């Protein structure tokens, strides 16, 4: 048998939290066809991987790259840190199915300008991604706020039964067209006024499709336990998995409460299918929310539509310069974006260590001064938290960003190094991999990422940059297809 490519002598971490092992990995076309001690002379191309780790490509389960994967298909912030699949449509905001008659409301404005929302159906969005062929694979959720904006003249109230019926029909169509599920952003003013019954009614569309429900909960501050209960009731009613987005205890008065939060997760997981994602930083980032304006922690302004020259500074400094209160300064800047240094380091570590936690960047690619998580989340887990802090072994870090994520979102034949699986792969140096992006200089590629393959093709090398765009649109319906390539090549795995 002739291989297109052989990655020779790597330390393989397979994405299943298994112990590392030394092996060669062979690829034909887009599929892994052999893992073991193989003959280099059987390959057209041989990559020397001695001293390096080969893992599945990282799956970023929480992104807001909806329009960027089309407008900026090189996806450099993602591919440069080893991400090969990105899940968009989180926090209740998605680029489709969307019909905007005016400027996008907060927080849909995080995804782009009005002209960037060109996808009235989920099918049209999927087609646009396929045409753009980004450097990474793309899978998508449908945003609750996007559905609300399609049918409601006022987002600051609960929807009527007729409006819910239209939203549900749009969601059902999107699920039929391959959407992974529904996301909500109940903490935002544009969705906060909806009652639980509205979400429950929409969630029933997920049941028959066997889809997933993800949620930016109603609050991550003092009322977080009640917000978790609401999320779990939705999943219980719909009989679908629930993922709590960017699980955290925000606000100085809330620090230390992750012990309670994780106890509730442990209790609920006994009877429900639940999970969560987390980004590896003690600061959050979103639009400037007046409800989060406080002097308890620093707030950095990333952009301001009305006062762009004031962006890139701390809100407290802006308020002092204008000789006004923090709240008055914040109001004058809106609409705007902000980074909130509102978390405790021990809380972040507890959530990262939790067995059900996946890694998601939650990066905001349209911010002119983005949170460093956009460029550095995954290498930060590998370098700072796994290698330097010893929070968990490297195999567990990889599992949290590959196998666990693929299984949770039902991404067929992704997230593992296994014969018959797609060759989404990352080769990196475990001693030097690290995030370079900082809060001061956030737009910097990671170090230690040697080579990234997407669907069997080299897509990025640290020494060269992006080398090609080989991503695909991943439909939920893909999981229903037979593994027709799995038996195409009958080479046995031979590692020990």
N, C-alpha and C positions, 0 to 999 in steps of 0.2 A: 504493500500500500504506500502511495506517495502522499506525503503531507504538504500542505501549502506552507505551513510554518511550524517550527518546533521551538518552544521556550525551554532551554536546557539548564538543568542543575539548580532550579529554583527551590527555595523553601516555600512549600505550598501551604497556604491557610485556606481551607476549602469553603468557608462561609457558614459552617454548621457548628461552630464552637468546638471543633475537633482539634486534637493536638497537631501541630505543624509536622510536615514530613518532607523529605527531599524527593523530588521527582521532576521528570520532564513532562511537558504538556503539549500535545499536538493538536493542530487546528486544520480543518479543511473547510474552505468557504467561511461560513459564519458559525460553525459548530465545533465544540471540543470533541475530538474523536478518540483520544487516548490520554491516559494519565499513568505514568510509570517509568520504568527504565527503558528508554527507547533509543533507536538508532538514528543518530544525526544525519547519516547519509541518505536516509529516506525522506528528508525534508528539502524543499526548495529554498527555504530561508530558515536560518538558525539564529536565535537570540541567546546570547550567553547571559544567564541569570544567576550565576554563582555569587553568593553573598547577598542576594536580594530576596525579598518576599514577593511572591505572586499570590494575589487574592482576587476574588470576584470584584468587578467594578462596583463602586459605591452607589447606593441608591439614596438619593436625597428625597425623603418622603414628605418634606414640608418646604415648598418653594412658592414664589410669586413670579415665576419666569414666564407666565402665560403668553404674553405678547412678545417677550424678548427672544424666545426660542425661534420666532419667525423673523423679527426685525434684526436681530443680532445672532444669526444661527451658529457662529463660531463658538458661542457659549464658553468663552475663555475662563470666566470665574469658576465655572463648574468643572470643565474637563481638566483644568490645570491642577485641581486637587483630587483627581481620580474619580470624580462622579461620572458615571456612564448612563444613569437614568434619573430623570427628574420628574417628580409628581407635582403638578400645578393645580390651581383651583382651590387652594386652602383658605381658611378663615372666612368662608362665606362669599369670597369674591373670585370670579372666574371670567375669562374672556369670552366664554360662550356657555349657553346660548344667551347672547346679549343684544339688546336693541336700545341704543342710547339716542335720545332726542336733544340732549343737552350735555354739558360737561359731566364727566363721571362723578357721582357723589362720593364723599368720603365713606369708606376707605378704598373704593374701586379706583380712585385716582392713583393709588400705588402702582397699578398695572399699566398706566399710560394715559394718553390724552384721548379725547373723544374719537379722533380719527383712527386710533389703534384698535377700537372695538368694532371689528368688521365681520363678526361671525354670529349671525342670528340663529344658527343651529349648531349643535355639537358636531354634526357631520361636516359642516363647512369649516369648522376649526380644525378637525382632524385632517381634512384635505389640505388645508393651508400648511399645517406642520409637515405633512408628507412632501408637499411641493418645496418647502424651504429646506428640507432635509438637514436639520440641525446636527451639531456634532455629538449630541447625546440623545438617548431615547426619551420619549415624552409620554406620560400617561396623565390623565386629567380627571379631577373631580368637578362637580357642578356646584357653584356657589349659591347659597340661599339668598344672600343680598342681591346677587345678580338677577335671580328669578323675581324677587320683590320689585326691583327697579324696572323690570320688563312690564309689570302689570299694575303697579300702584302709582297713584299721583302724589302720595304722601308716605314717605318711608317711616315717619315717626308715629305710627299707629299700628295696631294689629290688622292683618288682612281680613277681608270679608270672605265668606264661604265661596263666593263666585271667584274671587281672586285666587284663593287657595286652589280651587279646582283647575284654573288655568296654569298655575305654577306646577301643580302636580302632573298635568299633562305634558308640560315642557320637560320636566324632570324624567318622566317615563320614556319620552322619546329619546332623550340624551342617553339614558341607560341602555335603551335598545341599540343605540349607535355606538356604544362602547365605553361610556363614562364609568369610572370606578365606583362612584357613589355620590353622596351629598356632603357638603361641608357647610358649617354655620360659623358666623362671627358675631355671637350674641352680645359680646361686650361693646360693640360699636353702636353708636346712636342710631344708625340706619337700620339696625336689626333688633336693638334692645327692646323696642316697644312691642315686638311680637310676643304673644303668649306661648306657653308650652304647647297648647293644643295645636297651634299653627305648625310647629315643628313636628309634632306627633303625626299630624295628618300627612305631611309630606313624607315622613319617614316610612309610611306604609307602602309607598312606591318602591322602596328599597327591598321589601320583603321578597316579593316574587323574583326579583332580579338577583337575589343573593348578593347584594351590593353592600357597601360599607358606609358608616356614618362617622365623620370626623368633626370635631368641634373646638373652636376657640370659645371657651365657656363664657357664661354671662359675667363672671368675675374671676379673677385670680388673686384678689385681695381678701379682705376679711371673710366674705361669704363664700369662700371657695368650696367648702364641703357641701353646701346646699347646691352650688352650681354643678358639682360632680354628680350629686343625686339626680339632678334633672337630666344630665347627659346619659346616665345609666338607665333611667326610665325610658328614654327614647329608644335605646338599643333593646331593652327588654320587650317593649311594645312591638317593635318592628322585627324582633328576632334576628338582628344583624349585629356584626361586630362594631364596637365603639372605640375610636381612637381619640384620646384627649390631646389636643395640639399644644405644643410647647409647654408641657406641664411645669409649673413653677409656683412659688409663693412670693407674690410681688408686694412691695411696700414694707418699710422698716418695721411696722407693727405686726407684720405677718411672718417675719423671719423666724426660722426654726420649726415652722409648722409642717414641713414636709414629712416629719414622722407621722403626724395624723393623716396626712394626705395619702401616704403610701400604705398605711394600715387600712384605709378605706379601699384602696386598690386591691390589696390582698384579700380583703373580705369579699369584695364583689367578684373577683376573678374565679372564685369557687363555683359561682352559679351563672356567670356571663362571660362571653368572649370579649375581652377588653384589652387595650394597649395604650401606649402614649408615645409621644416623641419629645425630644429635648435638644436644645442647642447648647454648646459648651461654653457659655459666657454668663457673666453676672449682670449683664445689661440687656434690656429689650429694645426694640425699635419699631416704630410705626408712624402713623400720622400724629400730629400734636393734639393730644386729648386733654381738654380742660379738666376732666375729672382726675387726671394724674398729675396735675400741676401742684407741686409741693416744694417745701424747702428741706424735706427729710433726706433727699438724695439728689445728686447732680443731674441736670437735664441738658443735653446737648442738642442744638438745633441743626438739622441736616439740610433743610431747605425752607424757604418761605416765598410764597407767590407774590405777596404784596411788598415784602422787604427783603429781596434776595441778597442784598449786601450785608444783612445781619446774620445770614446763615454761616455755619462753621464756628459758632461761638456758644458758650454756655448761656442758658436762659437767664441766670442770675446776673451775669455781666451785662446782658442786654437791658435788663430791668434797671440796673444801677445807672447805666449810661442814659437811659430815657427818663430816669428819676420817677419810675412808676413801680407798682407792685408786680410780683411775678405773674399774677393772673392778668393784670392789664397788659403786660408785655406779651403774654401768650396770645391774648385775644387780638392784639394788633398784628401779630405775625400770621395768623390763620388765613387760608389753609397753609399748613406747614408740616414738616416732618421732624421727628425727634428720636434721640437715643436716651433711654431712661436707665440710669444705674441703680436699679431698684431691687436687686436680689442679693442674697447672702451666699458666699462661696460654698459653705457646707451644705446648704440646701441643693445647690446645683449638683454637687458631687453625689448626694444621696439619690437624686433622680437619675443621674447618669448611670449609677450602679444598679438601679432597679432592673430585675430580669426582663420585664416587658418593655423597657425603654428602647426605642429606635432613635437614630440620629437624623435630625433634620436641620437644615441651615436657617430657614426662615429669612433668607437674605432678600434685600430689596434692591434689585438691580437698577432701578431708575433713580435712586438717591444719588445726588452729586457727591455727597460725602457719606458713603454707606457704612453701616455697621460692619466690622471686620469679619463677621460670620459669613458674609457673601463669598469671600475668597478663602476663608481659612478654617471653616468648621470641622471638616473631616480630618485634615492633618493635625489639627489641635487635639482631637481625641486620640489619635495615634501617638503623637509626640508628647504633648504636655500631660494629658490625663493618664494614658496607658504607660508610656515609657518612663516619664519623669516623676509623676505623682504615684504611679503604681496602683491606680484605682482598680484596674482589672487587667488581666493578661491580654496580649495582643490578639489572640484568637477570639476573645470575647468582644473586644473593640470591633474587630472585623465583622463578627456575627451581628452586632447591633446596627451595622450599616449595609449588610448584604442579605444573608440568609433569612434573618428575622423579618426584615422589611419586605422581601420578595414574597414570603409566605403570608404575611399580614395583608398585603394588597393583591395577592393572588396573581403575581406577575409570572406567567408560565415560563419555566426553564430559564429563569434568571436568578442571580444571587448565590450561585454555587459553582464551584469548579467540579464538574461531573460530566462524564461522557453523555453526549446527547444534549447538553445545555449550550445556550448561546455563548459565544466567546467574548463576553464583556469582562475585561481583565485589567488589573492594575499591577505594575511592577514597581516596587519602591524600596528604598533603603531604610530599614528599620532604625538605624542609628542616627540618621540625619533628617528623616521626615519631620516637618514642622510647619506651623503656620507662620507666615511672614507678615500678614496683614495685622495692623494695630489700629487702635482708635484714632491715633494721630495720623497714620498713613495706611488707610484701609485697602487701597487698591494695589495689592502686591500678591504675586503668585507664590504658592507654597514651595518649599524646598524638599528635596528627597523623592519627588515623584518622577520616576525614571521614564516609564512608557505606559500609555493607556491605549487599550484596544476597545473598540465598540463594534459589535457584530463581526468580530474576526479581523478587523482592519485597524492598523495603527492610526490613531486619531490625534495623539499628542505625545511629544517627547520634550522633556525639560530643556534639552539642549537646542531644540529647534522651535518649539511652539506647536500650534495646531497644524496638523499635517493633512487633515481631510475630515469631511463631515459624513458620518456613516450611521447617524441615529435614525430611529424609526418611531412611528407613532404606535404605542402599545394600547390596544383596546382590551377592555375587560372580557370581551368575547374571545380573545386569543386563548384564554384558559380553557375554552370549550373545545378547541381544535385538537385533533389527535396529535400525539407526538410523532409526526410523520418523518421527522429527521432523526429521531432518537435511535432508530435501528438501521439507519443507512450505512453506518460504519460499525463493524462488529469487533473492533479492537477491545480487548478486556483491560480494565484497570488492574495494574499489577503492583501498585505501591504497597509497602508494608509499614 
